[in-house]
Amino acid sequence: MTAPAVERRRWWITPLLWSLAIFVGLYIACRVNETAREVVLQAVGYLFAFITTPFILEATLFIGGLGLVMIINGLRMERDGDDWVEMEVKDEEKER
């Protein structure tokens, strides 16, 4: 059984709201507490340094690009169908 069309189209709203809530919480914590601001900035600095190392950056871009291609292909297949082709093979013995 398939999910209703409305649920399939709006699956991204819940993760977006959670991400926004976490971002707003971090922003408020950084505005209120100087220690939280220092910890968050240091964590962002370490994360940036880790992600931009040569192998990690290349692997991340490859996996992200592959994921993007798969998402685009999935959306195309959802819109156009899976391009299943049936080939008609004529039997020569029946024609004689």
HUPERA-V184979 format. One record per backbone hydrogen bond with DSSP energy under -1.0 kcal/mol. NH is the residue of the N-H (numbers start at 1). CO is the residue of the C=O. If there is no record, write none. Layout:
{{NH | CO} {NH | CO}}
//
This chain:
{{8 | 4} {9 | 5} {10 | 6} {13 | 10} {16 | 12} {17 | 13} {18 | 14} {19 | 15} {20 | 16} {21 | 17} {22 | 18} {23 | 19} {24 | 20} {25 | 21} {26 | 22} {27 | 23} {28 | 24} {29 | 25} {30 | 26} {31 | 27} {32 | 28} {33 | 29} {37 | 33} {38 | 34} {39 | 35} {40 | 36} {41 | 37} {42 | 38} {43 | 39} {44 | 40} {45 | 41} {46 | 42} {47 | 43} {48 | 44} {49 | 45} {50 | 46} {51 | 47} {52 | 48} {53 | 50} {57 | 53} {58 | 54} {59 | 55} {60 | 56} {61 | 57} {62 | 58} {63 | 59} {64 | 60} {65 | 61} {66 | 62} {67 | 63} {68 | 64} {69 | 65} {70 | 66} {71 | 67} {72 | 68} {73 | 69} {74 | 70} {75 | 71} {76 | 72} {77 | 73} {78 | 74} {79 | 75} {80 | 76} {81 | 77}}
//
